[in-house]
Amino acid sequence: MTAKRIRPGQTAPASAQYRLTGTRHEITLPKGRPAPPTPRKGQTWQIVDRTNNKSGKG
């Protein structure tokens, strides 16, 4: 299964750790919150580790 990717400004489908594609930079993003801007055009945020609660199952 491929991990879900979201673009800057899209709402997070699940509470999780998200990694900026092409980097090691990670953020924690709660479900329903918009993803922050990225430094370069075309980059996305990818789920790398979901939280262990109901909102991480999204």
Backbone as CSV, one residue per row, in Angstrom:
resi,resn,N_x,N_y,N_z,CA_x,CA_y,CA_z,C_x,C_y,C_z
1,MET,0.836,-1.179,0.000,0.000,0.000,0.000,0.881,1.242,0.000
2,THR,0.588,2.184,-0.847,1.328,3.431,-0.920,0.790,4.394,0.129
3,ALA,1.694,5.078,0.809,1.280,6.040,1.827,0.597,7.237,1.175
4,LYS,-0.403,7.754,1.820,-1.167,8.896,1.323,-0.300,10.147,1.297
5,ARG,-0.387,10.898,0.197,0.330,12.171,0.061,-0.685,13.299,0.000
6,ILE,-0.349,14.407,0.642,-1.217,15.576,0.584,-0.406,16.795,0.158
7,ARG,-1.073,17.693,-0.536,-0.437,18.934,-0.999,-0.584,20.006,0.079
8,PRO,0.258,21.033,0.039,0.132,22.138,0.991,-1.279,22.737,0.925
9,GLY,-1.859,22.981,2.087,-3.211,23.544,2.149,-4.314,22.508,2.236
10,GLN,-4.037,21.258,1.837,-5.044,20.200,1.958,-5.159,19.795,3.422
11,THR,-6.356,19.345,3.804,-6.528,18.903,5.185,-5.988,17.493,5.357
12,ALA,-5.442,17.238,6.525,-4.870,15.932,6.834,-5.983,14.897,6.975
13,PRO,-5.878,13.757,6.290,-6.904,12.726,6.386,-6.829,11.933,7.695
14,ALA,-5.674,11.998,8.375,-5.473,11.263,9.626,-4.415,11.967,10.456
15,SER,-4.493,11.812,11.771,-3.447,12.335,12.642,-2.226,11.449,12.482
16,ALA,-1.084,12.079,12.169,0.109,11.289,11.880,1.354,12.162,11.801
17,GLN,2.497,11.487,11.676,3.749,12.141,11.338,3.785,12.195,9.819
18,TYR,4.078,13.347,9.261,4.157,13.540,7.820,5.576,13.962,7.459
19,ARG,6.118,13.403,6.393,7.460,13.748,5.924,7.346,14.528,4.625
20,LEU,8.152,15.568,4.528,8.235,16.362,3.311,8.985,15.543,2.268
21,THR,8.375,15.321,1.110,8.987,14.465,0.091,10.363,14.978,-0.299
22,GLY,11.297,14.042,-0.410,12.657,14.363,-0.807,13.537,14.875,0.322
23,THR,13.021,14.860,1.563,13.788,15.341,2.707,13.610,14.398,3.895
24,ARG,14.254,14.746,4.997,14.053,14.024,6.262,13.204,14.836,7.229
25,HIS,12.707,15.980,6.779,11.915,16.871,7.627,10.544,16.252,7.891
26,GLU,10.176,16.126,9.185,8.879,15.571,9.568,8.130,16.539,10.469
27,ILE,6.807,16.477,10.375,5.939,17.274,11.234,4.836,16.378,11.780
28,THR,4.229,16.791,12.880,3.040,16.125,13.396,1.850,16.955,12.952
29,LEU,0.892,16.301,12.330,-0.267,17.007,11.806,-1.542,16.317,12.288
30,PRO,-2.390,17.022,13.059,-3.654,16.428,13.510,-4.660,16.320,12.372
31,LYS,-5.533,15.354,12.470,-6.573,15.141,11.464,-7.403,16.410,11.291
32,GLY,-7.668,16.781,10.032,-8.502,17.937,9.737,-7.761,19.257,9.633
33,ARG,-6.483,19.294,10.003,-5.696,20.529,9.913,-5.068,20.649,8.534
34,PRO,-4.904,21.859,8.006,-4.272,22.023,6.698,-2.764,21.804,6.772
35,ALA,-2.226,21.213,5.730,-0.781,20.994,5.642,-0.088,22.335,5.406
36,PRO,1.082,22.535,6.015,1.792,23.804,5.847,2.416,23.944,4.462
37,PRO,2.832,25.161,4.116,3.504,25.375,2.831,4.824,24.607,2.760
38,THR,5.286,24.349,1.566,6.561,23.666,1.362,7.574,24.644,0.775
39,PRO,8.873,24.372,0.990,9.886,25.299,0.480,9.993,25.335,-1.042
40,ARG,9.700,24.208,-1.689,9.815,24.147,-3.149,8.495,23.756,-3.792
41,LYS,8.271,24.260,-4.977,7.064,23.942,-5.733,7.038,22.440,-6.052
42,GLY,5.867,21.834,-5.943,5.708,20.435,-6.295,5.952,19.449,-5.169
43,GLN,6.428,19.908,-4.010,6.646,18.995,-2.892,5.316,18.692,-2.210
44,THR,5.235,17.511,-1.611,4.033,17.103,-0.889,4.432,16.549,0.472
45,TRP,3.420,16.335,1.299,3.612,15.721,2.614,3.113,14.284,2.535
46,GLN,3.865,13.349,3.106,3.515,11.927,3.037,3.449,11.346,4.443
47,ILE,2.397,10.565,4.713,2.252,9.919,6.021,3.374,8.895,6.202
48,VAL,4.081,8.988,7.338,5.121,8.009,7.633,4.812,7.207,8.893
49,ASP,3.995,7.766,9.802,3.665,7.049,11.040,2.356,7.595,11.601
50,ARG,1.304,6.796,11.520,0.002,7.221,12.049,0.008,7.171,13.572
51,THR,-0.812,8.024,14.205,-0.938,8.002,15.652,-1.752,6.792,16.071
52,ASN,-1.607,6.394,17.316,-2.305,5.209,17.837,-3.588,5.595,18.554
53,ASN,-4.481,6.266,17.849,-5.787,6.608,18.405,-6.811,6.623,17.273
54,LYS,-8.067,6.948,17.593,-9.122,6.931,16.586,-8.842,7.844,15.415
55,SER,-8.286,9.025,15.641,-8.081,9.970,14.546,-6.903,9.583,13.646
56,GLY,-6.096,8.627,14.054,-4.992,8.165,13.209,-5.402,7.090,12.217
57,LYS,-6.657,6.644,12.301,-7.127,5.567,11.423,-7.668,6.066,10.097
58,GLY,-7.833,7.395,9.919,-8.428,8.025,8.751,-8.052,7.555,7.458
